[in-house]
Amino acid sequence: MRIGILALQGAFAEHSHVVERLGAEALAVRLPGQLHGLDGLIIPGGESTTMIQLMAEYQLLQPLRDLAKDGMPILGTCAGMILMAKSVPALALQTLGLMDITVRRNAFGSQVDSFEADLEVPVLGQPPFHAVFIRAPIIEVADPAVEVLARLRDGAAVAARQGTLLAVAFHPELTPDARFHRFFLDIVASR
């Protein structure tokens, strides 16, 4: 299985390590030509505005939209969730617009407001998933076609799936628990 990791900015190396630990091949993606032959793609956390600008500069936006339309499985984490959302009211730039969700950036505040939480994620089973939230977004609105996979105790949606698209507000690559990546690879394998 060949999994591309968008490697423009953010935590792409950490995702690569998890993917390889699970037995798949991880390939850095910086240019459109590097998207060919991939079975899935991960859009890591980072700074969403910078990532969108770089994706536009390297002409990745439309090829990524086309791959998603063709059913390529994509996992977006933190900023990746923002980039996948159809609506991000506080963002002046156009996102990839892949998932029928409205996302609020920096929903918990600045870097100093980062936190960790144990999440009940039924698709992953037990135990709860220990999630790391760093300047994290939340899903404010999810279309009925979107399956919310996890919520914080206050009800805020922080993980969702729509077909072959998976988005999480946290950083699963920063924990030893590889269940979210394994869940993603299962989506890729079932395609």
N, C-alpha and C positions, 0 to 999 in steps of 0.2 A: 504494500500500500504506500503510495507516494503522497505525502501531505505537505503542501506549501505553507510556509509561515511568512506573512507579509513582514518584511524586514526593513522598513523605512525608518522606524523610530519605535521605541517602546521595548517591551519585555519579550522580544522574539527568541532570544537564545534560550530562555527558560522553557518556553513552549517546545522548542526543538528537543531539549533534553528529555522532556516527558514523553513526547511522541516516540523518540528512539527507544526509550526505556520500555515502551509498550510494544516494540517490535516493528514499528512502521518506519519508513524513510522520511526524514524531515529535510525539506529543501527551502532555502532562503529565496524569497520572491521580492525583487526590486523593480523589474521591468516586465512589460507585457509578454515578451517571448518566454519568460520563465513560468508562465501559467500553463503552458502546453504539457499534456501528459499527467497532470495532477489528478488525484482521486478526491481530494478535499483541500480546504484552505482554512487557516486560522488567521484572524485579524486580532493582534494582541492589544493589550492596554498601552497607553502612552498619552500624548496630548492630542486630542481629537482635531483641533483646528490645524495644527502642524501636519498631522497625518493626511487630512483631506487635501491640503495645499500640495503636499508631496505626491499624493496619488494623482492629482490633476497635472502636476508638472511632468511626471513620468508616464502620463497617458494610461493610467490603470483603471480609472473610474468606469468607463464603458465596458472594457473587457470583463471586469468583475461583475458588473450588472448582467452582462450576457451569460456568464458562467452560472450565476445564481438562477437566472431565468431557465437555463437548460437543466437545472436540478443539481448542480454541484453542491455537496454539503459544505457549509461554511459555519465556523464557530467564531463568534466575536466576544472578546472579554473586555470589560470596562469600556475603554474608548472604542473598542471594536463593536460593542453594543450600540454606542452612539452612532457610529458610522453606518450600521445596518438599519437603523430606524428610519421610517418614512417621515417622521416628524420630530424635530428637536427645536422647540420654539426659541430657545436662547442661543441658537447658533445661526450666524449670518450666512454661512456657506451651505451649499447643497450636499446632503449625504448621499450614500449609495442608494438609499430608499428601498431596501430589500424586504424588511419585515413590517407588518402592519401594527406598529407600536409607536407610541409617543413617549419620548424619553426626556427626562430632566437631568441636565449635566450638574455635576458637583452638588448632588442633592443633599449631602450631609455637611457641606462646608468645604474648607480648604484642607491642605495636607495635614495640618495638626489635628483635624477632626477624623482622621482615618481610624478604623477599628476592625475588630475581628468578631465573628458571630458564628454560632453553630446553627445550621439550617436543616430543617426537615425537607428532604428531597425524595419523594416517594419513588421516582424512577431509578434512584440510586440505591434504595433500600437503607438499611441501618448499618452503621451508626450515622448520626447527623453529620453533614459535611461541614468541616471547619473552613469558613470563608474569610478571605482577607479583602477588606474594602479600603481602597486608596482613592480619595477624591472621586468617589463612586457615583454613578448615575442610578436612577430608578426608572422603572416603567410606570408611567402615570396612566396610560390608557393602552389596553390591548384589544384588538379586534377579536370577535368570536372565533376566527380561524386560528388564533394564536393560543397555544396551551401554556399557561403559566406553570412553571415547574417548581418554583420556590418563592417564598415570601419571608420577610423579616417578621418579628413578633408583632410589629405595629401594622402589619398587613401590606407593606410596600412590596411590590413585585420586583424580584431581583434576578430571575432566570426564566427564560421562555424558549419555546420551540414552535416553529411554523414550518411544517414539512421537513425539508433537509437543512433548515437554518436553525441554529442554536445560538442564543445570546445570553450572557451572564454579566451582571454588574460588578463582579468581583474578579479576583485573580487566582484561578485554580492552579496555575503554574507555580505559585509561591508556597504551596503546601506539599507534603509528601503523599497526599491522597490523590491518586490519579483517576478516580472514578468518573469525573466529568470528561476528561480526555478519552477514557475508555468508552463512555457513552457516545461521544462524538465519533470515535472510530467504528463503533457498531453501526451508527447511521451511515457512515461511508461504506462499510462492508455490505450493508443491505441494499445499497443502491444498484 
